[in-house]
Amino acid sequence: MKKRIELHKKKVEYTLKVSKRARRMRLAIYCDGNFVVTAPRNINQSLIEQFIIRKSQWIIDKLEYFKSISGQVFAKGNKKDYEEYKKQALILAKKRIEYFNKNYGFKFNKINIKNQKTRWGSCSRKGNLNFNYKIALLPERLADYIIVHELCHLKEFNHSQKFWNLVAKVMPDYLEIRNELKKSGVKFV
């Protein structure tokens, strides 16, 4: 359901999703500028608004950031774009996994390309590597970081120091890239 709230003297529209599975409130701002608040069932609207107000500076910053990059790398995830870039993303993922896996020798099951709203990649317990089709639109070093990140989850299914040491094996500047991604405001992986 669509709602409006005033933050820093600006009217901000958001979508409220009430979920029986949600245990806590969650804010998400997507690259297309959509702002979504997910809340557990039976939570009071005033508590939701207080939560949004506490996070207001972050919200305004992210909305302004996505407005500033509108029309750049992050296209809205529609079906046409997905069909257009899916094959390109699969070729890229296979090629770069083959390249980086020479250093690791990890076994994996399948490589899948998906049209995800909030993730750049994931690794399943079955050894499937999943990537957002938009990796095909990223600069090479950012796409490589996402690919290496998911590849390393085949060995370390967490974000422990052992995991980051694996990432650093082929990408010693991963911290710099990770910080660049964090500053962008986009949650990549």
C-alpha positions as CSV (number, residue, x, y, z in Angstrom):
1,M,0.0,0.0,0.0
2,K,1.3,3.4,-1.0
3,K,2.0,5.9,1.9
4,R,3.6,9.4,2.2
5,I,5.7,10.8,5.0
6,E,7.5,14.1,5.4
7,L,11.3,13.8,5.9
8,H,13.5,16.9,6.1
9,K,10.7,19.1,4.6
10,K,10.3,16.7,1.7
11,K,7.3,14.6,0.9
12,V,8.5,11.0,0.4
13,E,6.4,8.3,-1.0
14,Y,6.9,4.7,0.1
15,T,5.3,1.3,-0.3
16,L,4.3,-0.4,2.9
17,K,4.4,-4.2,2.8
18,V,3.0,-6.1,5.7
19,S,4.4,-9.6,6.0
20,K,3.5,-12.4,8.3
21,R,7.0,-13.8,7.8
22,A,8.8,-10.5,8.8
23,R,10.2,-10.5,12.3
24,R,11.4,-6.9,12.2
25,M,11.0,-3.8,10.1
26,R,13.2,-3.4,7.0
27,L,13.8,-0.5,4.7
28,A,14.8,-1.0,1.0
29,I,15.6,1.7,-1.6
30,Y,16.0,0.3,-5.1
31,C,18.0,1.7,-7.9
32,D,14.8,2.8,-9.7
33,G,14.0,5.0,-6.7
34,N,11.3,2.8,-5.2
35,F,11.3,3.0,-1.4
36,V,9.8,0.0,0.4
37,V,9.1,-0.6,4.1
38,T,8.5,-4.2,5.1
39,A,6.9,-4.6,8.6
40,P,5.6,-7.5,10.6
41,R,1.8,-8.0,10.9
42,N,0.0,-6.2,13.7
43,I,2.6,-3.4,14.1
44,N,1.3,0.0,14.8
45,Q,1.6,2.6,12.0
46,S,3.1,5.2,14.4
47,L,6.0,2.7,15.2
48,I,6.6,2.3,11.5
49,E,6.7,6.1,11.0
50,Q,9.1,6.5,14.0
51,F,11.4,3.9,12.5
52,I,11.4,5.7,9.1
53,I,12.0,9.1,10.8
54,R,15.0,7.6,12.8
55,K,16.5,6.5,9.4
56,S,15.5,9.7,7.5
57,Q,18.9,11.0,6.7
58,W,19.9,7.6,5.2
59,I,16.7,7.5,3.2
60,I,17.1,11.0,1.8
61,D,20.8,10.3,0.9
62,K,19.9,7.0,-0.9
63,L,17.0,8.5,-2.8
64,E,19.1,11.5,-3.9
65,Y,21.9,9.1,-4.9
66,F,19.7,7.0,-7.1
67,K,18.1,10.1,-8.6
68,S,21.6,11.3,-9.5
69,I,22.6,8.1,-11.3
70,S,19.2,7.7,-13.0
71,G,19.6,6.3,-16.5
72,Q,23.2,5.1,-15.9
73,V,24.3,1.6,-15.2
74,F,21.3,0.6,-13.1
75,A,18.4,0.0,-15.4
76,K,15.1,-0.9,-14.0
77,G,14.8,-4.6,-13.9
78,N,12.2,-5.2,-16.5
79,K,11.7,-8.4,-18.5
80,K,12.9,-6.9,-21.8
81,D,16.2,-5.8,-20.2
82,Y,16.6,-9.2,-18.5
83,E,16.1,-11.0,-21.8
84,E,18.5,-8.7,-23.6
85,Y,21.4,-9.0,-21.1
86,K,20.8,-12.5,-19.6
87,K,23.0,-14.3,-22.3
88,Q,25.7,-11.6,-22.0
89,A,25.8,-12.0,-18.2
90,L,26.0,-15.8,-18.4
91,I,28.9,-15.6,-20.9
92,L,30.7,-13.1,-18.6
93,A,30.1,-15.2,-15.4
94,K,31.3,-18.4,-17.0
95,K,34.4,-16.8,-18.5
96,R,35.4,-15.0,-15.2
97,I,34.6,-18.0,-13.0
98,E,36.8,-20.1,-15.2
99,Y,39.6,-17.5,-15.0
100,F,39.4,-17.0,-11.2
101,N,38.8,-20.7,-10.4
102,K,42.2,-21.6,-11.7
103,N,43.5,-20.2,-8.4
104,Y,40.9,-22.0,-6.3
105,G,39.9,-25.2,-8.0
106,F,36.4,-25.1,-6.4
107,K,33.7,-27.5,-7.6
108,F,30.4,-26.0,-8.3
109,N,27.1,-27.2,-9.8
110,K,25.3,-24.6,-12.0
111,I,25.7,-21.0,-12.9
112,N,22.3,-19.2,-13.1
113,I,21.4,-15.7,-14.2
114,K,18.5,-14.1,-12.5
115,N,16.5,-10.9,-12.4
116,Q,16.8,-10.0,-8.7
117,K,15.8,-6.7,-7.2
118,T,18.1,-6.6,-4.2
119,R,21.1,-8.9,-4.9
120,W,24.0,-9.0,-7.2
121,G,24.7,-12.7,-6.5
122,S,24.3,-15.7,-4.2
123,C,25.7,-19.1,-3.7
124,S,23.5,-22.0,-2.7
125,R,24.4,-24.9,-0.4
126,K,24.1,-27.2,-3.4
127,G,27.0,-25.3,-5.1
128,N,24.9,-23.2,-7.5
129,L,26.3,-19.8,-8.3
130,N,23.6,-17.2,-9.1
131,F,24.1,-13.8,-10.5
132,N,22.0,-10.8,-11.3
133,Y,21.9,-10.2,-15.1
134,K,23.0,-6.6,-14.4
135,I,26.5,-7.7,-13.8
136,A,26.8,-7.4,-17.5
137,L,26.3,-3.7,-17.2
138,L,28.9,-3.1,-14.5
139,P,32.5,-2.0,-14.9
140,E,34.7,-5.1,-15.1
141,R,36.3,-4.8,-11.7
142,L,33.0,-4.5,-9.9
143,A,31.6,-7.5,-11.8
144,D,34.8,-9.4,-11.0
145,Y,34.4,-8.6,-7.3
146,I,30.8,-10.0,-7.2
147,I,31.9,-13.1,-9.1
148,V,34.9,-13.8,-6.8
149,H,32.8,-13.1,-3.8
150,E,30.2,-15.8,-4.7
151,L,32.9,-18.2,-5.9
152,C,34.6,-18.0,-2.5
153,H,31.3,-18.9,-0.8
154,L,31.7,-22.4,-2.2
155,K,34.5,-22.9,0.3
156,E,33.4,-20.6,3.1
157,F,29.7,-20.2,3.4
158,N,30.0,-17.1,5.6
159,H,31.9,-13.8,5.8
160,S,34.6,-14.9,8.3
161,Q,38.2,-13.8,8.0
162,K,38.9,-17.1,6.2
163,F,36.4,-16.1,3.6
164,W,38.0,-12.6,3.1
165,N,41.4,-14.2,2.9
166,L,40.1,-16.3,0.0
167,V,38.8,-13.2,-1.8
168,A,42.1,-11.4,-1.2
169,K,44.0,-14.3,-2.8
170,V,43.0,-13.1,-6.3
171,M,41.7,-9.6,-5.4
172,P,44.0,-8.0,-2.9
173,D,42.2,-4.6,-3.3
174,Y,38.8,-6.1,-2.5
175,L,38.4,-3.7,0.5
176,E,38.7,-0.7,-1.7
177,I,36.1,-2.2,-4.1
178,R,33.8,-3.2,-1.3
179,N,34.0,0.3,0.2
180,E,33.3,1.8,-3.3
181,L,30.1,-0.4,-3.5
182,K,29.1,0.5,0.1
183,K,29.5,4.2,-0.6
184,S,27.3,3.9,-3.7
185,G,24.5,2.9,-1.4
186,V,23.7,-0.2,-3.3
187,K,23.7,-3.6,-1.5
188,F,25.4,-5.8,-4.0
189,V,26.1,-9.1,-2.3
